Amino acid sequence: MRLAVFTKNLTNPAYAAARLGAERAAAALGGVEVLHFVPQTPDDPVQQSALIAEALALQPRPDAFVLSPVHATKVDPAIRRVAEAGIPMIGFVNPIDAAPSVSYVSSDDHALALGIARHLFQHLQGAGRVLIVTGPEASYTSNERLRGFRDAVAAFPGIAVAGVIAGDYDRSMARERTSQWLQGHGGPDACLVANDIMAVGVLDALDAAGRHATVVGVNAIPQAIDAIAAGRMLATADFNAMQMAYLAAECAVRHLRGEAVPERIELPVQIVDARNCQQWNLPYEARPVITLDQLNDRRQAP
């Protein structure tokens, strides 16, 4: 059995974790080969479309596609060709809207953003100037997180948005654009960042400028856990891409074996800060994962 796994880039540690999650599921299930397809240019819809065509041209073809689309619409023609070929698809992180999918595994990005923003604002005692750092403009996850940030701000009258910049889910880009913003605006009280690798870039920029601000992110990547443990970051929200890809790959295999799988799986929001970060202070290879059976047992528990 062969699974074609499509992740968005080679730069975001969350997607390295997703690739590992698919491989861990394949190893646990047995008799499964994972083929990875990753755009060389991060989040490039043209390259992802070409990779989908490349996978469709393989002989034999993959038995299923486990796919995180890099764009809400620009990969749609390629996705429809997968459906026309009769190959089942399982979405993760971002939904597959252009054709039917067997299952979709994700977290609620709006809820994650709302949760981490509220955590930050409560730490600020409801008052302060906040710089928001988003991902790419066309990113589904970034747009949902920005919506969550803005909804949280609306509930805290003492919080002022000092600025909004796009860090494009990239450490160096977040560092560069934060540095430029700091030169023209001075220091904010806090930075609300849409993912952790950008949050690390924001910390780089603050350090270089000799400024301090309370920083939070999303993803719970190892670099963020280290920063929280060291007192450099306040918190992160756990966007567990490894777990998502694990469950997506497991759904693919079980579907191919004729078993029923959930149409949608949504992971819960978990805030990671200094009180509990040791639970996440493990390399991805050592972090626990939940199988579909364990997930069902949890749902059925009283």
N, C-alpha and C positions, 0 to 999 in steps of 0.2 A: 504494500500500500504506500502510495507516494502523496505527500502533502506539499503543495506550493504555498509558501508563507511569504506574504508581502508586507514589509514594514516600510516606514516613511523615509528613514535616513540612517546614516552611520555616525551622526554627531550627537544625538540625544541619548544619554545612558538608558533612558526608559525603554528605547527600542532595542538596545542590546539585551536588556532584560527580557523583552518580549520574545526575541529570537531564542534565548535560553529557555524561556517557558515552554515554547513549542517543542523544543528538543527534549526537555524533561518529560513532557507528556508522551512523546513518541517512545522514549526509552521505557517509561512505565507501562505503556500499553503493549509493546512488543510488536515486531514485524512491520514497523512504520519507518519510512524514510522521509526526512524533511529537506526540502529544497528551498533555499532562501533567495529572495529577489529584493534588492534594495537599490534605489536610485543613487547614483554617485553624487548628483547635485541634490542637496536636501529638499525633500517635499516637492519634487519636480513632477508635475502631472504628465508631461511628454515622456519623460524617462520611465515613469511607472507604467504608462500605456504600452511603451515598447517592451518592457519586461513582461507584461501580461501576454503580449503577442509571442514573445520568446518562449514562455511557458506553454502556451497553446501549441507551439510548433514542435514540442518535444515528442519523441516516440519511445516508449508509450507516453501518452499524456498523463499529467498528474490526476489522481483520483478525486481530489478536492482542492479548492483554493481557500486559504485562510488569509483574509485580506483586510488591511487598514487603508482605505483610500486616502491619498494625499490631498485631495481637493473635493469639495462638495459636488461638483458637476463636471469638471474637466477630464475625469477618467471614465465618465459614463459610457462612451462608445465602446471602449475596451471591455468594460464590465459586461455590457450587453452581449459581446461576442463570447464571453465565458458562458453566459446563460444559454446562448444559442447552441453552444457545443454540448450542452447537457451536463456540465460539470457543476456539482453543488458548491455553493459558496457559504462561508461562515465569516461574518464581519466581527471586528473587534476594534476598540477605541473609537472609530468613526463608523457611522452606519452606512450600509450599502443601500442606496435609494434607487439606483437605476434598474435593478432587476431583483427578483425574489432571492432571499437568502434563507438558509436552513435555520440559522441562529445568529444572535448578535450579543456580544459580551462587552460590557462597558462599565464605567462609573458615571454617575450623574455629575457632569462637569459644573453645572450651575450650582448644585448642592455643595460640591467640593469648595468652589470659590466662595460661596456664601458662608460656609463653615469657617474657612481659614480667615476670611475678612472679619467676621464677627469676633474671632479669637484675637486678632490683632487690635481691633477697635476697643475691645474690653480691656486689653492690656494697656492701651493708651488712655484708659478711663474716659473714653468717648470724645476726646478732643485732640486735634492735631492736623498737620498738613501731610498728605499722603501722595507719593508718586506711584502711579500704576504703570507696570511694565507688562505689555501684552506679547503674544506670539504673532505669527504671520496673520495678515489681515484676512486671508481666505480660509484660515484654519477653523474647523468646526469647534475643536476643543477650546481654542483661544477665544472665539466669539462667545461661547457659552460661559467661559470663566469671566470674561469681561462683563457680561450681563449679570453674573452673580456678584461681582465686585460692586457694580453700580447699585444693585438692589440693596446690598449691605450698607453702602454709603447713605442711601436714602433713609435708612432707619436710624442713622446716627447724625443728628443735626450739627454736632460739634466737629465732625470730620469734614475737612475740605480737600478736594482733589487738587493737588498742586500742579499736576501735569499727567499726561498719558503718552507714553512712548512705546514703540514696537521693538522688542528685542529679538523677534523672529525665532524664538526657541533656540538661541545660539549664545554661548557664553561670551565670545569675543564681540558679537554684535551688541549684546546687552551692556557689556562693559564700555564699549565705544560710545553708544548713544546715551548712556547714563552720564558718562564723563562730560559729553557735550552739554547735556541738560544742566548739570551742576554748575558749569561755568556761567550759564546765563540766569540761573534761578536761585542759586544758593542751596542750602541743604534742607531736605524735607525732614519731618519727624519720623516718618516710616516709609517703607517701600513695599507695596503689595504686588507680588510678582507671579505671573501666570504659570511658570514652572521653575523647578529647582536649578537647572543648569544656568538659566538666566539669573536666578537669584545669586548664584556664585559669582557671575559676571558683575552684578550690581555691587556685591561686596568688594570685588576687585577695584571698581571705580571709586567707591567710598573711601577705601584705604588709600588709594593713590591721591585723592583730593584732601586727605586728612580730615574727613568728616565721619560722623556717626549717625546712623538711622536704624531703627528697628526693622528687620527684614523678615518677610515670610514668603514661602513658595508653595509649590504643589509638585508632588511625585514621590517624595521620600526616597530619593536616590542616595547612595552612600555618601557622596560629597556633602549633601545637605544634612544628613544625620551627624556626620563629623562636625559640621559647623554648629549645629544645635548643641552637641555635647561640649563643644569648646566655648559656648556662649556667644558665638558670632551671629547666629540666626535665632530668631524666637521660636519658629515652628514651621511645619509643612503639613500638607494634607496628603494622605497616602493614595496616590493614583497608581495602582499596582498593575503595571503593564505586563509583568511576568505572569501574574495570576490570570489576567485576561487572556493572554495568548495560550496559556496552559489549557484553560477551559475551552477556548475556541478550537484548539487542536483536538482535544478530547471529544468535543461535540462532532467534529468532522469524522473522526474514526468511528465513533459509535453510530453515527448516521450511516456511514458506509457499511457497517456491520448489521444494519437493519434495525437498530434500536431507536426508540423515541428520545429526542433531546428537547430541552426547553427552547422556545422561540426567542426568549430574551433573558439574559442574566445580568443583573446590576449589582455591583459590589457596593458595600456600605461605605459611608464617609468615616474616616478615622483621622483625627488630628494627632500629630506627633510633635511633642515638645520635650523639654528637659526632664519632665516627670516620667516619660515612658520611652524615650528614644533608645534605650538600651535593648528594647525588644526588636528594634529594627537595625541594630548595630551589627549586622552580619553581611557577608558578601552574598550576592544574589544566589549563588550556588547553594548556600546553606539556609536561605530563607525558606520557611515552610510554605507549601502550596496546598490548596484544598481541591479535592477531586469532585466530580459531579455527585457521586454517591454521598460524600461527606457534606456537600452543600445541601442536598435533599434531606439528609438526616437533621441538619441544623434547622431547616425550615419546618420540619415536622415535629421538632421537639416542643413540649409544652412551655 
